[in-house]
Amino acid sequence: MAAVRPQILVIDDEPQIHRFLSPALDAAGYEPRRADSGQEGLRGIALWSPDAVVLDLGLPDMDGKDVLARAREFYSGPIIILSARDKEAEKIAALDLGADDYVEKPFGVGELLARVRANLRQAAPRAEATGPLTAGEVVIDLERRLITRAGEGVRVTPKEYDVLAHLARNAGKVVGHRDLLTAVWGKAHADDTQYLRVVIGQLRQKLEADPAQPRLIATEPGVGYRLIA
């Protein structure tokens, strides 16, 4: 009996993208699915429940960010943005809406496949994770609200804990500034990035071996932060 291959839905209106991406996905062991518009893509997500989605932002019937927002109402799998829009604001908006990754056109197929593999790996433990998260010497136990480093308890403020917990729930993913600020301080403070800089700095002082060269909480310049676990 043949093994079930992970399904990857590509939502893009450029035929040439499908012409070279579908065979590449097939050769890499995936089952490619195709959608040429936003509405078709949303139907495909609902119908197939793909293991991951590759989504273009420039679609003929609706903006890709609207597709992303609507998909996140019912789909929790990885969504990788593939777009010619290279402005920082577009990347931040897509990540804040729930994208897991962002690849700019023109792109290398090898890089895109690597992003797909990485996001599928990250998605599996998130769906199953029940125990503490380990990142080097640091252990984050969200169930018990306990943080240890090298076996010793680490005291953190409520806001420090909330930021770290949000990063831990999205371990390995880029979490946008606005996402973090809204989750921890509320929508009224979605642009107050100085709050975030202060708290991240405090967490690094408490958790990093060398706060000046962080290896646990990585900065994604202009976008947000990523917990390396």
Stockholm file with secondary structure:
# STOCKHOLM 1.0

chainA/1-229         MAAVRPQILVIDDEPQIHRFLSPALDAAGYEPRRADSGQEGLRGIALWSPDAVVLDLGLPDMDGKDVLARAREFYSGPIIILSARDKEAEKIAALDLGADDYVEKPFGVGELLARVRANLRQAAPRAEATGPLTAGEVVIDLERRLITRAGEGVRVTPKEYDVLAHLARNAGKVVGHRDLLTAVWGKAHADDTQYLRVVIGQLRQKLEADPAQPRLIATEPGVGYRLIA
#=GR chainA/1-229 SS CCCCCCEEEEECSCHHHHHHHHHHHHHTTCEEEEESSHHHHHHHHHHHCCSEEEECSBCSSSBHHHHHHHHTTTCCSCEEEEESCCCHHHHHHHHHTTCSEEEESSCCHHHHHHHHHHHHHHHHHHHHCCSCEEETTEEEETTTTEEEETTEECCCCHHHHHHHHHHHHTTTSEEEHHHHHHHHHCGGGTTCHHHHHHHHHHHHHHHCSSTTSCSSEEEETTTEEEECC
#=GC SS_cons         CCCCCCEEEEECSCHHHHHHHHHHHHHTTCEEEEESSHHHHHHHHHHHCCSEEEECSBCSSSBHHHHHHHHTTTCCSCEEEEESCCCHHHHHHHHHTTCSEEEESSCCHHHHHHHHHHHHHHHHHHHHCCSCEEETTEEEETTTTEEEETTEECCCCHHHHHHHHHHHHTTTSEEEHHHHHHHHHCGGGTTCHHHHHHHHHHHHHHHCSSTTSCSSEEEETTTEEEECC
//
